[in-house]
Amino acid sequence: QVQLVETGGGLVQAGESLRLSCAASGSILAIYAMGWYRQAPGKQRELVAGITSAGTTNYGDSVKGRFTISRDNAWNTVYLQMDSLKPEDTAVYSCNMRLRRTFADSPDDYWGQGTQVTVSS
């Protein structure tokens, strides 16, 4: 059983920072990529940042230069450093991992429950 748990969300003022964490646990054979998505009220879910097992990163245009994605050396935790936060960053942020549980399984996407980030002006 695989579980992803996000932490670090909260309420901050514009211009402040937050650091989100997502820790994976359970039976995991391999993790191929990690990422953060967000969904604001009335909007569709959008990509915030992603990182592959090779270390390649990808960012949504709206967060480039402000957010940084990283992982720990064991590759079981992914972080999102969020600087210069804006009110439009307010959303539920969810962790995603493309992983393979066993050799009998195909790689698939797993999601955390999400953590609320609210940025006030």
N, C-alpha and C positions, 0 to 999 in steps of 0.2 A: 504494500500500500504506500502510495506516494502522497505527501502532503507538502504544500507550499504555504508559508505563513509570512505575511508582510507586517512590518512594524515601522514606526517612525513618523506617521502622519500626525497632523495636528493643525492648529489655528495659528497663523502668523500674519504679520503686517507686510504690506508690499515692500520689497527690497530686502527682506530677511531671507534666511536659508533654512532648509530642512535636509535631512539625510534619511532616505528610506532604505530598508533592508528587507531581503527576502531569503529565507532559509528553507532549503529542501531537505526532507527526511523521508525515510522509507527505503524500499528496495529499488535501487537505480543502477542500471548497468552502465549507462553513459549519458552524458548531457552534451548536446550539440550546440545549443544556443540558449541565451537568456535574454529577456527583454522586459521592458516596462511599457504598459499601455495605460491610458487614462480615458475616462468617460465623464464629461461634464453634463449637468442637467440639460436635457433637450438636445443633446448632441450624440453622435455616434462615437464609438470607441476609436481612438487613434493611437498610433505608435508614438511613443516618447523617445525611447532609446533601445538599442539592441547590441548584443555582443556575442560573437561566435567563440567556439573553442580555440580558434586560432588567434583571438584577440582583436579581430576586426570589429569596429564599432560603427553604428549607424544612428543618426539622430533625426527626429522630426524637425522640420524647418523652424517651427516656432520656438524651439528650445535650444537650438544651436548656439554655442557660446555661453550658455547659462547653466546647463545641466551636464553632468558627467556620469557615465555608467562605468562600473568596475566590478570585479569579482575577487573572491579570496582565492588563495593558492589551491585549496582543495576543491574548488569549483562547486561547492554546495551552497554558496551564498552570493547573491548579487546585490549591488548597492546602486543607489541613485542619489548623487549629490545635487541638490537643487539650490542654486544661488540666484540672487536678484529676482525673487519670485514676484509675479504679477497677479492681479486679481483674476485674469483670464486663465491662470494655471489651476484655479480651483476645480477639483474633480476627484473622483475615486480612482486611485492609482492601483493597478493590478499587476502582479508579477506573472510572467509567462516563461516556461521552459520547454524547449523541444528536447525530449529525452526518450530513452529506450529502457524499459524496465527489465526485460530479459531477452535472451537470444530468440525466444519464441515469439516475441512481440516486435511490431514495427515501431519506428519512432513516431511519437505523437506529442501534441501540445497539452501541457498541464497548466492550470491556473490557480493562483491564490485567491483568497476571499476578497482582497482589496483593502486599502486603507485610505481614509478620507484626508485630503489636503484642502484646507480652506485659507485663502489669502484675502485679507481685508485691505481696503484702501484707506 
